Amino acid sequence: MWVRVSIVDERVVSEKEKGERGIEDSVRLGEGGDEVGYERFWVCEDENNCEVGG
């Protein structure tokens, strides 16, 4: 029996963090999930909370 699993990228962004770093981390997470067989990669978005960046 196979279980399909996904990754949800919901990260907290600090005031000191650059946007490029967050994108690089998300890409790295997605690529790592792909390597081990995750089914999907979801990116979280919250328009009302500027501290969440996926």
Steps between C-alpha positions, in 0.01 A plus 500: 500500500630846403431814696530826311658773708552869433710784637348831611751784505376740767794693633534799726711779352703715735551871444872443434452226240538584133232388252753313288591278794138397551459410135823298503384313811162422343662371181742286702211356704301419184797334331571294810139386517511404133811290557335293773168459320260754644188534284446876517662819625262767628599860569304680769389858449344731755421847367412629845818384672827637366703261720389191304691447180500188298 
